[in-house]
Amino acid sequence: MNDQQFFVKMILDNWQGQINAMSIALGKLSDEQLMNEISPERNRGIYLLGHLVAVHDLMLPLLRFEEVVYPDLQPIFVDAPDRAFESIPPAEILRAQWSAINERLLTHFNTLPIADWFTRHANVSDEDFAKEPKRNRLNVVIGRTSHLTYHRGQLILLT
Amino acid sequence: MNDQQFFVKMILDNWQGQINAMSIALGKLSDEQLMNEISPERNRGIYLLGHLVAVHDLMLPLLRFEEVVYPDLQPIFVDAPDRAFESIPPAEILRAQWSAINERLLTHFNTLPIADWFTRHANVSDEDFAKEPKRNRLNVVIGRTSHLTYHRGQLILLT
């Protein structure tokens, strides 16, 4: 294993560890519990779940893999706050999408050539990337791992 | 900048970004707000602050830099749950320690030779490290960044 392979493995192992921790946390919550707020007048658990599915879905184009799979989720769970929509997908559907989107990302992760992790992500131009090579695809995974962990700290309050 | 330097920079920049985000969040909370629970019957903000100071202090020996600076914090904020002790340090002191411990870590981070980041941390033996080279000092920073972000997601509920 060369240095780059080793770095990528460190980051992806950490990502997968946080995905697993979130899946375990979700498994301990009933659909009814997900309808509760994490704290008075704060987001409901189901909103956080939908938010994470939508943000992970958006990683597909951000990492230049493919288009989003669930385009209907972004208006509800990214562009709008909780309770802006009267009707949202049920927990059962969102749980299945949570598993499916992470599986799909993992398949892409495992087939991307190692050197390509250090190429630009979709939201940075070639010019800007030349100045800031840190804005690569691997850094997207680092940032989204933090995002996931941030919200897991909140979801855990429902147990 | 070689591959190792670049990778270490990616990880340390992410750490520092999360430290800054937490410092900003703390700056928006009064000492009185820190005495509130993040959610009914959950940890108080001040416990989370003390917990983070103590855990970051423990990174000093874990990263094989030096002994802990605040040995009195660990029994209160790591070994025991919130409210186990009647008397705990005031928010003013913990805020100063939060800044000081992160500054101290940063000084060590900036002087550690790059190759040494890929050597074992204190809680892994030479034998186990030979089998699992991922258990290096840099991985401690990756893990503690997640830990910090997890609790920032909770502390933010006090605002």
Contacts between the chains, C-beta under 8 A, distances in Angstrom:
chain1	res1	chain2	res2	distance
A	3	B	3	4.7
A	3	B	4	6.2
A	3	B	7	7.5
A	4	B	3	6.1
A	6	B	133	7.4
A	6	B	134	7.8
A	7	B	3	7.4
A	7	B	7	4.6
A	9	B	134	7.1
A	10	B	134	5.8
A	10	B	138	7.3
A	10	B	139	6.1
A	10	B	142	6.8
A	11	B	142	7.7
A	13	B	134	6.7
A	14	B	139	7.8
A	14	B	142	5.4
A	14	B	143	7.4
A	14	B	146	7.1
A	18	B	146	6.4
A	38	B	39	6.5
A	38	B	157	7.1
A	39	B	38	6.5
A	39	B	39	4.1
A	39	B	40	7.9
A	39	B	157	4.6
A	40	B	39	7.9
A	40	B	40	7.7
A	42	B	157	6.1
A	133	B	6	7.3
A	134	B	6	7.8
A	134	B	9	7.0
A	134	B	10	5.7
A	134	B	13	6.7
A	138	B	10	7.2
A	139	B	10	6.1
A	139	B	14	7.8
A	142	B	10	6.8
A	142	B	11	7.6
A	142	B	14	5.3
A	143	B	14	7.4
A	145	B	146	6.7
A	146	B	14	7.1
A	146	B	18	6.4
A	146	B	145	6.7
A	146	B	146	6.9
A	146	B	149	4.6
A	149	B	146	4.6
A	149	B	149	4.7
A	149	B	150	4.8
A	149	B	153	7.4
A	150	B	149	4.8
A	150	B	150	6.8
A	150	B	152	6.2
A	150	B	153	3.8
A	151	B	153	5.9
A	152	B	150	6.2
A	152	B	153	7.4
A	153	B	149	7.4
A	153	B	150	3.8
A	153	B	151	5.9
A	153	B	152	7.4
A	153	B	153	3.7
A	153	B	154	4.8
A	154	B	153	4.8
A	154	B	154	6.4
A	154	B	157	7.2
A	157	B	38	7.1
A	157	B	39	4.6
A	157	B	42	6.1
A	157	B	154	7.2
